[in-house]
C-alpha cells in the first residue's frame, strides 16, 4: 500500500512538472508603463458592449485607456 502511494505521488509530481514547463514556455509577461494606452478585453456576454443583433459581431475590446498608476506586478 505504501509503495502504491509513493508511486501515485511521483506520477502526480511528474505530471505537474510537465504542466508547469509547458505553461512557462507558452506564457509571456507583458509589462506596461505609466502613460501607455491599452485596450480592455470585454467578456463575450457583457451587456455593456452589446451593439446590434448578432453576438458574433459584438466588440471584444474597449478602449483605449491610459495607464495612470501601477499598483502591483500585474495590476495597473
CNS distance restraints for C-alpha pairs under 8 A (distance, minus, plus):
assign (resid   1 and name CA) (resid   5 and name CA) 6.40 0.50 0.50
assign (resid   2 and name CA) (resid   6 and name CA) 6.33 0.50 0.50
assign (resid   3 and name CA) (resid   7 and name CA) 6.12 0.50 0.50
assign (resid   4 and name CA) (resid   8 and name CA) 6.08 0.50 0.50
assign (resid   5 and name CA) (resid   9 and name CA) 6.16 0.50 0.50
assign (resid   6 and name CA) (resid  10 and name CA) 6.09 0.50 0.50
assign (resid   7 and name CA) (resid  11 and name CA) 6.19 0.50 0.50
assign (resid   8 and name CA) (resid  12 and name CA) 6.20 0.50 0.50
assign (resid   9 and name CA) (resid  13 and name CA) 6.07 0.50 0.50
assign (resid  10 and name CA) (resid  14 and name CA) 6.18 0.50 0.50
assign (resid  11 and name CA) (resid  15 and name CA) 6.20 0.50 0.50
assign (resid  12 and name CA) (resid  16 and name CA) 6.16 0.50 0.50
assign (resid  13 and name CA) (resid  17 and name CA) 6.17 0.50 0.50
assign (resid  14 and name CA) (resid  18 and name CA) 6.23 0.50 0.50
assign (resid  15 and name CA) (resid  19 and name CA) 6.20 0.50 0.50
assign (resid  16 and name CA) (resid  20 and name CA) 6.04 0.50 0.50
assign (resid  17 and name CA) (resid  21 and name CA) 6.11 0.50 0.50
assign (resid  18 and name CA) (resid  22 and name CA) 6.17 0.50 0.50
assign (resid  19 and name CA) (resid  23 and name CA) 6.09 0.50 0.50
assign (resid  20 and name CA) (resid  24 and name CA) 6.08 0.50 0.50
assign (resid  21 and name CA) (resid  25 and name CA) 6.32 0.50 0.50
assign (resid  22 and name CA) (resid  26 and name CA) 6.27 0.50 0.50
assign (resid  23 and name CA) (resid  27 and name CA) 5.88 0.50 0.50
assign (resid  24 and name CA) (resid  28 and name CA) 7.80 0.50 0.50
assign (resid  31 and name CA) (resid  74 and name CA) 7.72 0.50 0.50
assign (resid  32 and name CA) (resid  36 and name CA) 6.71 0.50 0.50
assign (resid  32 and name CA) (resid  67 and name CA) 7.93 0.50 0.50
assign (resid  33 and name CA) (resid  67 and name CA) 7.21 0.50 0.50
assign (resid  33 and name CA) (resid  70 and name CA) 7.97 0.50 0.50
assign (resid  34 and name CA) (resid  66 and name CA) 7.63 0.50 0.50
assign (resid  34 and name CA) (resid  67 and name CA) 5.06 0.50 0.50
assign (resid  34 and name CA) (resid  68 and name CA) 5.67 0.50 0.50
assign (resid  34 and name CA) (resid  69 and name CA) 5.92 0.50 0.50
assign (resid  34 and name CA) (resid  70 and name CA) 6.95 0.50 0.50
assign (resid  35 and name CA) (resid  66 and name CA) 5.52 0.50 0.50
assign (resid  35 and name CA) (resid  67 and name CA) 5.13 0.50 0.50
assign (resid  35 and name CA) (resid  68 and name CA) 6.26 0.50 0.50
assign (resid  36 and name CA) (resid  66 and name CA) 5.52 0.50 0.50
assign (resid  36 and name CA) (resid  67 and name CA) 5.69 0.50 0.50
assign (resid  37 and name CA) (resid  64 and name CA) 5.67 0.50 0.50
assign (resid  37 and name CA) (resid  65 and name CA) 5.15 0.50 0.50
assign (resid  37 and name CA) (resid  66 and name CA) 4.21 0.50 0.50
assign (resid  37 and name CA) (resid  67 and name CA) 6.18 0.50 0.50
assign (resid  38 and name CA) (resid  63 and name CA) 6.78 0.50 0.50
assign (resid  38 and name CA) (resid  64 and name CA) 5.17 0.50 0.50
assign (resid  38 and name CA) (resid  65 and name CA) 5.33 0.50 0.50
assign (resid  38 and name CA) (resid  66 and name CA) 6.36 0.50 0.50
assign (resid  38 and name CA) (resid  67 and name CA) 7.33 0.50 0.50
assign (resid  39 and name CA) (resid  61 and name CA) 6.04 0.50 0.50
assign (resid  39 and name CA) (resid  62 and name CA) 5.64 0.50 0.50
assign (resid  39 and name CA) (resid  63 and name CA) 4.69 0.50 0.50
assign (resid  39 and name CA) (resid  64 and name CA) 4.81 0.50 0.50
assign (resid  39 and name CA) (resid  65 and name CA) 6.36 0.50 0.50
assign (resid  40 and name CA) (resid  61 and name CA) 5.35 0.50 0.50
assign (resid  40 and name CA) (resid  62 and name CA) 5.35 0.50 0.50
assign (resid  40 and name CA) (resid  63 and name CA) 6.14 0.50 0.50
assign (resid  40 and name CA) (resid  64 and name CA) 7.54 0.50 0.50
assign (resid  40 and name CA) (resid  65 and name CA) 7.92 0.50 0.50
assign (resid  41 and name CA) (resid  60 and name CA) 5.88 0.50 0.50
assign (resid  41 and name CA) (resid  61 and name CA) 4.45 0.50 0.50
assign (resid  41 and name CA) (resid  62 and name CA) 6.60 0.50 0.50
assign (resid  42 and name CA) (resid  46 and name CA) 6.66 0.50 0.50
assign (resid  42 and name CA) (resid  49 and name CA) 7.55 0.50 0.50
assign (resid  42 and name CA) (resid  59 and name CA) 7.56 0.50 0.50
assign (resid  42 and name CA) (resid  60 and name CA) 5.29 0.50 0.50
assign (resid  42 and name CA) (resid  61 and name CA) 5.35 0.50 0.50
assign (resid  42 and name CA) (resid  62 and name CA) 6.83 0.50 0.50
assign (resid  43 and name CA) (resid  60 and name CA) 7.15 0.50 0.50
assign (resid  44 and name CA) (resid  58 and name CA) 7.68 0.50 0.50
assign (resid  44 and name CA) (resid  60 and name CA) 6.70 0.50 0.50
assign (resid  46 and name CA) (resid  50 and name CA) 6.95 0.50 0.50
assign (resid  49 and name CA) (resid  58 and name CA) 6.78 0.50 0.50
assign (resid  49 and name CA) (resid  59 and name CA) 6.27 0.50 0.50
assign (resid  50 and name CA) (resid  55 and name CA) 7.64 0.50 0.50
assign (resid  50 and name CA) (resid  58 and name CA) 5.60 0.50 0.50
assign (resid  50 and name CA) (resid  59 and name CA) 7.25 0.50 0.50
assign (resid  51 and name CA) (resid  58 and name CA) 6.13 0.50 0.50
assign (resid  51 and name CA) (resid  59 and name CA) 7.91 0.50 0.50
assign (resid  52 and name CA) (resid  57 and name CA) 7.64 0.50 0.50
assign (resid  52 and name CA) (resid  58 and name CA) 7.47 0.50 0.50
assign (resid  54 and name CA) (resid  58 and name CA) 7.15 0.50 0.50
assign (resid  67 and name CA) (resid  76 and name CA) 6.60 0.50 0.50
assign (resid  68 and name CA) (resid  76 and name CA) 7.43 0.50 0.50
assign (resid  69 and name CA) (resid  76 and name CA) 5.79 0.50 0.50
assign (resid  70 and name CA) (resid  75 and name CA) 6.31 0.50 0.50
assign (resid  70 and name CA) (resid  76 and name CA) 4.38 0.50 0.50
assign (resid  71 and name CA) (resid  75 and name CA) 5.35 0.50 0.50
assign (resid  71 and name CA) (resid  76 and name CA) 5.28 0.50 0.50
assign (resid  72 and name CA) (resid  76 and name CA) 6.83 0.50 0.50
